[in-house]
Amino acid sequence: VMERARIVCLCGSTRFKGTFVYANLSETLAGKIVLSIGCDTRTDLDLFAHLAASERAAIKARLDELHLRKIDLADEVLVLNVDGYVGESTGRELEYARQHGKAIRYLEPLAEEA
């Protein structure tokens, strides 16, 4: 019987959707359970185009909160910091993960480590 697989939550800007796909595959093949974005308000805009800006903002706030719940479930967080980029939402997620004692890895070395 296989021991419990580690759970990793992917965090990063949704502008790097392809990186989410790559990281999901890579982490899955490494034997991990992957929690990722379920919706991208940036590229799935056609789904939200009929909504008022306030409604879209409310959806984004709910999705941000849902992602924090995914971090709660995870053993570790993988930050998809493509070209060193960590946006505002990802920064909040990273701080939340730190406050809750989650292991944190980065896709790319941090500038101070490079």
Summary of the structure (lengths in Angstrom):
residues: 114
radius of gyration: 14.8
end to end distance: 40.1
largest distance: 50.6
contacts: 297
relative contact order: 0.21
helix: 49%
strand: 16%
